[in-house]
């Protein structure tokens, strides 16, 4: 019985050492991922992949197809679906959704207080979209909110990654 009592501190020390090393490895992985995300944002060369959509009126829907917003230094290419109310119908187009290419836009990226980044994009070349506001978290997950001139606001959940 006395041998068991003497071994308890040893096993406790061994468990603490193992937990500490596992936490250090996990912290390094998070730090590497955060650095990679920051580099993507600084280079303005990334793709937002939408996983779910949240219309202003209605319920959240999981997207089964690949919908993206590609951000490059010189252009933005949006291929997103739209669910909601349109105040004015587009003339001469057959596709719905938020599909456009913009080469004239404002881009601002700011760090958040709780980690991550806020990215605001304002297309200036006559598109229906007024503002695209991204909230990008340290793990690569992202939230996109889009305000339009002729439609209700809509939001998307997804993640960002490097361009192909």
C-alpha positions in Angstrom: 0.0 0.0 0.0 2.8 2.4 0.8 4.4 1.8 -2.6 1.1 3.0 -4.3 1.1 6.1 -2.2 4.7 6.9 -3.2 3.8 6.5 -6.9 0.9 8.9 -7.0 3.0 12.1 -7.1 5.1 10.6 -9.9 2.0 9.7 -12.0 0.5 13.1 -11.3 3.7 14.8 -12.4 3.8 12.7 -15.5 0.1 13.6 -16.4 0.8 17.3 -15.9 3.9 17.1 -18.1 2.0 15.3 -20.9 -1.0 17.8 -20.8 1.4 20.7 -20.9 3.2 19.4 -23.9 -0.1 18.6 -25.7 -1.3 22.2 -25.1 2.0 23.6 -26.4 1.6 21.6 -29.6 -2.0 22.7 -30.1 -1.0 26.3 -29.5 1.7 26.1 -32.2 -0.9 24.7 -34.6 -3.3 27.5 -33.9 -0.6 30.1 -34.2 0.5 28.7 -37.6 -3.0 28.7 -38.9 -3.6 32.3 -37.6 -0.4 33.4 -39.4 -1.5 31.8 -42.6 -4.9 33.4 -42.5 -3.3 36.8 -41.8 -1.0 36.4 -44.8 -4.0 35.6 -47.0 -5.8 38.8 -45.8 -2.7 41.0 -46.2 -2.0 39.7 -49.7 -5.7 40.1 -50.7 -5.7 36.7 -52.4 -8.2 34.3 -50.9 -11.5 32.5 -51.5 -14.6 32.5 -49.3 -16.5 29.2 -49.5 -20.1 29.6 -48.4 -21.4 26.6 -46.4 -24.8 28.0 -45.2 -27.0 31.0 -46.0 -29.1 33.1 -43.5 -31.7 35.2 -45.3 -33.2 38.2 -43.5 -36.6 36.6 -43.5 -36.6 32.8 -43.2 -34.5 30.1 -41.8 -30.9 29.1 -42.2 -30.2 26.8 -45.2 -27.2 24.5 -45.7 -25.7 24.9 -49.1 -25.0 21.7 -51.1 -23.2 23.2 -54.0 -20.0 25.2 -54.1 -20.6 28.9 -53.9 -17.7 31.3 -53.6 -16.4 34.8 -53.4 -12.9 35.2 -54.8 -10.9 38.2 -53.5 -7.9 39.2 -55.5 -5.9 42.5 -55.4 -7.4 43.7 -58.7 -10.8 42.1 -58.7 -13.7 40.4 -56.8 -15.7 37.6 -58.3 -18.9 36.7 -56.5 -20.9 33.6 -57.2 -23.4 33.3 -54.4 -27.1 32.3 -54.2 -29.8 34.7 -53.0 -32.9 33.9 -50.9 -35.1 36.8 -49.9 -37.1 39.7 -51.1 -36.0 41.8 -54.1 -37.4 45.3 -54.3 -36.6 45.7 -58.0 -36.1 43.0 -60.5 -32.9 43.0 -62.7 -33.7 43.7 -66.3 -32.2 41.5 -69.1 -30.7 38.8 -66.9 -31.8 35.3 -66.3 -29.8 34.4 -63.2 -30.7 35.3 -59.7 -28.2 35.3 -56.9 -25.3 37.6 -56.2 -23.2 37.1 -59.2 -20.8 39.8 -60.3 -17.2 40.8 -61.0 -15.9 44.0 -59.7 -12.5 45.7 -60.6 -13.2 49.0 -58.8 -13.7 48.5 -55.1 -12.7 49.7 -51.7 -10.9 47.2 -49.4 -10.3 47.7 -45.6 -9.0 45.0 -43.2 -8.9 45.7 -39.5 -8.1 43.4 -36.5 -10.9 42.6 -34.1 -10.6 43.1 -30.3 -11.3 39.4 -29.6 -9.0 38.0 -32.3 -9.7 37.7 -36.0 -10.3 40.4 -38.6 -13.0 42.6 -40.0 -12.8 43.0 -43.8 -15.1 45.5 -45.6 -15.4 45.6 -49.3 -17.4 48.3 -51.2 -17.8 47.7 -54.9 -17.9 51.0 -56.8 -18.6 50.0 -60.3 -22.4 50.2 -60.4 -23.2 46.8 -58.9 -26.3 46.1 -56.9 -24.1 45.2 -53.9 -23.4 48.2 -51.5 -21.2 46.5 -49.0 -19.7 43.1 -48.2 -18.6 42.8 -44.5 -16.5 39.7 -43.6 -15.8 38.6 -40.1 -12.9 36.2 -40.3 -11.9 34.2 -37.3 -8.4 32.9 -36.4 -9.3 29.3 -37.4 -10.3 30.3 -40.9 -14.1 30.3 -40.4 -15.8 33.3 -41.7 -19.1 35.2 -41.7 -20.2 37.3 -44.6 -23.0 39.9 -44.6 -24.1 41.6 -47.8 -26.2 44.7 -48.1 -27.8 45.5 -51.5 -29.5 48.5 -53.1 -32.5 46.5 -54.4 -32.7 43.4 -52.1 -32.9 42.5 -48.4 -29.7 41.9 -46.6 -28.3 38.3 -46.5 -25.6 36.5 -44.6 -23.4 33.5 -45.2 -21.3 31.3 -43.0 -18.3 29.5 -44.4 -14.5 29.5 -44.4 -11.7 31.0 -46.3 -8.7 29.4 -47.9 -6.0 30.0 -50.5 -6.9 30.6 -54.1 -6.4 27.6 -56.4 
